[in-house]
Amino acid sequence: MTKTFLGVRDVDEEELRKFKALAVERKMKLGDAITKAMKDYRADVKIRKKIKDPRNLLKLTGIIATKEKVRWSEEIDDILYG
């Protein structure tokens, strides 16, 4: 990984101050914190693109795919409303 100097215009000063404080709190260098934030942002955008297509919902981690027909919304309604 190469290190690069970067100058950025039109950054909200208040947000930058809060971001710097958070980086210091987590004992991170500002450059490392910005790099992590950029990687997290790209990953979030990538996930959101996948979610836009409803066919991809079952591919998401944490979703259980079954071969049987499920009635989750009806079961949740029964639990909540009796």
Secondary structure, DSSP 8 states (H G I E B T S, - for coil): --------SS--HHHHHHHHHHHHHTT--HHHHHHHHHHHHHHHHHHHHHHHSGGGGGGSTT----SS---HHHHHHHHHH-
